[in-house]
Amino acid sequence: MSATDSTSAWYECDHCSDYHPSHMFYDTAMCSFKCRRKADAESVLNELEHEHTVCGTSAA
């Protein structure tokens, strides 16, 4: 087992699509806490927009 193997791997962030060394990743999919928070916020906003659309449609 070599130390260079674990630090030389680069992965693409699921949120920003940038490539970073594996040791820089906040979790397995996101390169930083900032990306994780943005992705979480976007999913909440998408859900709210969807609910608003459904609500608006059913009220019409």
Sequence and secondary structure as in RCSB ss.txt:
>XXXX:A:sequence
MSATDSTSAWYECDHCSDYHPSHMFYDTAMCSFKCRRKADAESVLNELEHEHTVCGTSAA
>XXXX:A:secstr
  HHHHHH EEE TTT  EEEGGG SSSS SSHHHHHHHHHHHHHHHHHHHHHHHHHHH 
